[in-house]
Amino acid sequence: MKIFISCDMEGITGVAIGKHCNPAEPEYQRFRRLMTRDVNAAIAGAAGAGASEFLVVDSHGPMTNILIEELDSRAELISGSNKHFCQMEGIDTGFDGAFFLGYHAREGGGDGVINHTLMGVAVTQLRLNGKEIGETGLNAPLAGHFGVPVVMISGDNVVAEEARELLGDVETAITKQAINRHTARLLSVQASQAAIADRAAAAVKRLQAGAFKPHTVDGPFTFEVDFKTTDSAHMACLFPTNKRIGSKTISITADDYPTAFKQLWGTLILGAKVMGGVL
């Protein structure tokens, strides 16, 4: 059994504030080690239940956070940020199930710890076919396109509820209780990583029993992006497939999900880079 693991950082064991996830901050080195240990906990739990192959995609910030020298030897790692599928690089039909580790709630979707949506510096809200989504709602349909169900997620209680609303009875390892965007009631490292291992094992057992179905969305697929500034929306229309439908809002439509996803990701990269001027 082959498991795809997308690992973000805000929902990782111990993380409560942005400085914990920022490579420019001294605290970051502690938390990238905890991030690696969270991944190892998930692999250990899943392997104990029968999974044998793992692909881990580093999915936070520069996407070079996970320490390869400390990563479980049963896993391969995709590191680096030039990815067409962003947090889902490498996903294909060869996987049996997907884990989303260290995930966070969408911006404005409650008081989730460090809540934001993908390109937080530039994006206020993201909608898919009219429904507001976060990163869970963006990435799960891409896995679903390839027939891969999302079976487990770790993070705070807010993203766990967001995932259950979207995916149904998905396994959730709650690493912390959100108090507000920059405050959390944290489980101990031992308790948090034990919960991750336990839920990963439960997810694999249920996957073997056929309990999960891929999450799919009916096409055509339209993304609407509310940017934080008008310059992002203006310059996003350099792509002729994009339409400006408001002062800060653009829409993207495609007939298949991977194409829509890649058009969105390219648009967000451009939208973030042009804030304050291109040159």
Secondary structure, DSSP 8 states (H G I E B T S, - for coil): -EEEEEE-STTSTT--SGGGG-TTSTTHHHHHHHHHHHHHHHHHHHHHTT--EEEEEE-STTS--S-GGGS-TTEEEE-SS--TTGGGTT--TT-SEEEEEEE---TTSSS-TT---SSTTTEEEEEETTEEE-HHHHHHHHHHHTT--EEEEEEEHHHHHHHHHHHSS-EEEEEEEEEETTEEEE--HHHHHHHHHHHHHHHHHHHHTT--------SSEEEEEEESSHHHHHHHTTSTTEEE-SSSEEEEEESSHHHHHHHHHHHHHHHHHTTT---
